[in-house]
């Protein structure tokens, strides 16, 4: 992260969800002991829940903290650009990542 050079993290950009690159995800968990999932969709009913389930089923013994989700707000999607920026999760990601690292 440019704003936080002291943070070292694996970043996995899932280009496809089918097939899902579970090997890359699970190897990262085994290496780091933590997972944070960022998704543009709202929290419930999104792909992050399925990825978290896979992590819990296959990598639980490697986790040093709960799996963290950062998702869009649980509200209808706004069409005004200023409201949309608040709706999207990217502005909350940094603080959530720092909270996970401090766990």
ABEGO torsion letter per residue (X at the ends): XAABAABBBBBBBBABAOBBBAAAAAAAAAAAGBBBBBBABBABGBAAAAAAAAAAAAAAAABABBBBBBBBBBBBBBABAAAAAAABAAAAAAAAAAAAAAX
